[in-house]
Amino acid sequence: MTMLDPNALLTREQVATALTGAGYPVRPKTLATKACRGGGPPYQLWGNKPLYVWADALAWAKGRMSPARFSSSEADAA
């Protein structure tokens, strides 16, 4: 993955590509759906174009990760 400036403004397609490259597979369509329904990374509009701050998008993706597990049965015990 290419190191991005944390303050870089990225289009939805660029965010999806960058997150996928960082190990968090997501499609632009998923980001669009979450922008409508909620639950996605924060974005700003430049005209009618959504732009995402890379650090915010990466923090959103990392926040969706579960804690580390040593067994699939750990989820049942919680």
TAHUDA-V60834 format. One line per field, one symbol per residue. burial: b if it has 24 or more other ideal C-beta (glycine too) atoms within 12 Angstrom, else e. Layout:
BEGIN
burial = ???
END
This chain:
BEGIN
burial = eeeeeeeebbebebbbbbbeeeebebebebbeebbeeeebbebeeeeeebbbbbebbbebbeeeeeeeeeeeeeeeee
END
